[in-house]
Amino acid sequence: RAHLQRYADRPGRTRDRTRVEIAANISTADEVAPVLAAGAESIGLFRTEMLFMDRAAAPAEDEQFEEYRRAVAAANGRTVIMRTLDIGGDKPLRYLELPEEGDPLLGCRGVRWYPRIENLFRTQVRAFLRAAGQGPLWLMIPMVAEVDEVRWVKKIVAQEQARLAERHVPHAPGIPLGAMIEVPAAALALPALCRELDFFSIGSNDLLHDFTATARTEEPAVRGGPTAPGFLRLLKKIAEGVRAQGRWLGLCGEMGGQTLYLPLLVGLGLHEISMAASSIPAVKARLHQLSAADCRRLLDQALACTAAEEVETLLKQAAAGETAPLLDGELVLVDSDATSQAEAIKEICDALYIAGRTDSPREIEEAVWRREAVYSTGFGHGFAIPHCKTRALAANSLAVLKPRRPIPWATADGQPVTTVLLMAIRESDQATEHLQVFSRLARQLVHDDFRNRVDRERDPAALLAFLAERLEVEDALARPRPSLPE
């Protein structure tokens, strides 16, 4: 958590400086402050219907205004995208006594209800306009399928703005208006919709279910779900259509919170990705590792696949192949409390996990011990050089651990260990660079000046720089180890 939280205050950006805003999905104003603390840069989806649920009557205009105003105030200048009332289907409102439908999830939902509940919708619009006078608030219409629905909403917004002005009620004179793209028909009506609207957000959950003709209570009929090549082609068509009209495009479905899918979304050229707050730190950390140019190439490769399984394999291979430097400041552990060989090895493997280089530190630990069972890696002169080759590793790594007190180890000269240098290599790696580094390390260890400098150096940054120079490693990552809670 400490490692990931370091990305919370950074803007969402790829390593080649492409900006992708990372936003949060929320349901109440009370959630704004916590999600911003978790790293959200804005609110990409405020589900306003939750204010209308589980009560005997609809909230009055002033109650709605106060909720929306609090959200805008808590956002402190950041954009809040509020979805207009999305009812029907799995979100009925008993007090409206709406007629039952045979297939409500595909029938009258969202914007399709507004003409039947016009007074209630007008009340919500007035509350929005008043709150928008307090800060950047955007309105987003759910379940849009055709341009006439948008024009009807725009007419209502214009009329309510005029009414507020006549009554001298403080409000926003204008408000950005957008639509959810969750119905395939909207994807094919983009030229007309773009002439009427300012922005769009892909609702990947509903869009996937509608595209695959699957009820929302079931898994998508197409195996692989969002990685089905046909669905990816639809997403690309949407992105290209919106971009061609110079409009803003985000995504607010569950797909956005999955780090495996992130390269595809970056490749689409989205302006923003909105997700549950719990996903933000990991997504931001992964985003900083990606290259937008590589993501575009990966998307093209995915679009050429014929099955979802092929896309999944492609994404996993790309994630495994993402380069990370062999030397990383987070893997320089000075003043360790380890008192045994086992504790030292475990601490290094855990550091690999914290640095995002493995999801299975135990598997790496076991690989190290399998090698130790063959022969001891106690080099002598106070040094140990354990190593392993494992499929559990995302990037080749050289870690350094310097304990506060010497550690007993089976060494060639019988002396305890004061420095542990652990080399972990990916099993799939066919390159020879790591072997060259390992050979240089072995050669350096026979020299007193190298051992003495490493032995006495207690500053992690200086030790990292010295190792990078002497081992001829050009891509060392000089970042400090995060401060972890006790």
Secondary structure, DSSP 8 states (H G I E B T S, - for coil): -HHHHTTTTS--B-TT--B-EEEEEESSGGGHHHHHHTT-SSEEEEEGGGGTSSSSS---HHHHHHHHHHHHHHHTTS-EEEE----BTTB--GGGT----SSTTTSS-GGGGGGGGHHHHHHHHHHHHHHHTTS-EEEEESS--SHHHHHHHHHHHHHHHHHHHHTT----S---EEEEE-SHHHHTTHHHHHHH-SEEEE-HHHHHHHHTT--TTS--SSTTGGG-HHHHHHHHHHHHHHHHTT-EEEE-SGGGG-TTTHHHHHHHT-SEEEE-GGGHHHHHHHHHH--HHHHHHHHHHHHT-SSHHHHHHHHHHHHHH----SEEEEEEEEEE---SHHHHHHHHHHHHHHTTSBS-HHHHHHHHHHHHHHS--EEETTEE--EEEETTBSS-EEEEEEESS-B---BTTS--BSEEEEEEEETT---SHHHHHHHHHHHHHTSHHHHHHHHH---HHHHHHHHHHHTT-S--B---------
